[in-house]
Amino acid sequence: MTTPDAASNYWVDSAGDAAARPPAAGRHEADVVIVGAGFTGLWTAYYLAGIRPALDIVVLEAETVGHGASGRNGGWVIGNLAGLERLVGDMDAPARRAICAQLADNVDQIGRVTAREAIAADFHKGGTLDAAARYPQQVAIQKAHRAALIELGHAPEDCLWLDGPALAERAVFRRGYGALFFRQTATVHPMKLVQGLARAAERRGVTIHEHSRVRYLAPHHVITDVGAQFGARHIVQATEGYSGELAGLGHRVLSVRSLVIATEPLSEAVWARVGLAGRPTFCDASRMINYGHRSRDGRLVFGARGAYPLGGAPKQDHAISSADIELRRRLLLDLFPGLPADLAVTHGWGGSLGLSRRFRPHAILDSKTGLATAGGYAGEGVAASHLMGRTTAELIAGQDTPRTRAPWAHRDVAIDALLRRWEPEPLRWLAAQTISASYATEESLLRRGYDNALARAVMRANDRFAAIIE
């Protein structure tokens, strides 16, 4: 059941009113101009102002603070990085473990900052039930996934395999054959976090202008759509999935849409049937990507089945269709048999995330031009944006830290040289449709109980599809 006004963003509706900030006007000089007041831009500003308090730092936001993916995501804070195996593949075991320790601490650091800055963002570290196997064929795959995480450098005690009965003690999935419990994951209310972060940055002396869309960006110079101009030694493009054509980054960071719903608050009797008492995040092993968590106020926040529209234009409005909402409601009912058949969905919203080639999260500073950027989070941006924003701040400040020495950090590198371009349309759209259809075929075969040559061939083919974005 969907309420008539369900097409709205739960994070926005429950965050409370935010202070309005004036648009930029006139001509100015600054030390650093940051384009984008989402997590990446605000974390960069927050840390840079802490490192170099004397710097004049200006953030320009096209709409309002958190308008993009930072205010629309699923609220996961993951102690991992998409594409980590590519980043650490050439490192020895101690170096890989050190990187994974950084990623684990990155989650805790967000919690420490929210506490220090009194940001009431509902930070809760409950771990994640990662890739729950709902078909027998998936058990071996997910056990191999656990082994791969440990080989990458994650601590074995952070990567626990739960068999079916052990999984049922934490969450009662329909056909729950087992799952990896990954301890280094938290959840937040993302809109409360981004709004609180903006206020914390302002307390450190950062200036934020809203409704100041940048139309022109070049080394040391930006111009907004109403003619405000800024000169700066460093300019940071922090627009990720909302980059569009700005300075050509839209050809290198692909904008993919993700759709999320929130249910009504559930009764304790329902939660007793569903589980999730420790409020872990969860996802199943479907390649179609189903993920969610139990919110602080007792709702299920659930995202699934992202899509790539022809042309890849980022989603500016929040609303999604009643059909999109109903599809996700039915997926939830299929995941958890303890949910009532008349489960009500009160909110549904969508946004865009950024994919770089080879799923390569990055923080880049081109010292010759003063241009910097960070992004490529592949849907795991709440934690990754904190890490990349902090890294970008340290790169600009000229610091030598474990983050600036990490494989995601690039100093004295041209942005265009590091980030490869995606293919032109309609090739991108055709590849996305082919992959989605093949993933759906695999899901259908598994659901119907097939464990034959055809099913295994489809699964092997899907394993190889990742090479399309190499």
Beta strands, then each sheet from edge to edge (+ up, - down):
strand 1: 27-35
strand 2: 57-60
strand 3: 76-78
strand 4: 128-133
strand 5: 159-163
strand 6: 178-182
strand 7: 185-187
strand 8: 207-209
strand 9: 214-218
strand 10: 221-224
strand 11: 229-237
strand 12: 253-263
strand 13: 281-284
strand 14: 290-294
strand 15: 300-304
strand 16: 345-356
strand 17: 362-366
strand 18: 371-375
strand 19: 409-411
sheet 1: 8+ 2+ 1+ 11+ 10- 9+
sheet 2: 8+ 2+ 1+ 11+ 18+ 17- 19-
sheet 3: 3+ 7-
sheet 4: 5+ 6- 4+ 13+ 14- 15+ 12- 16+
end
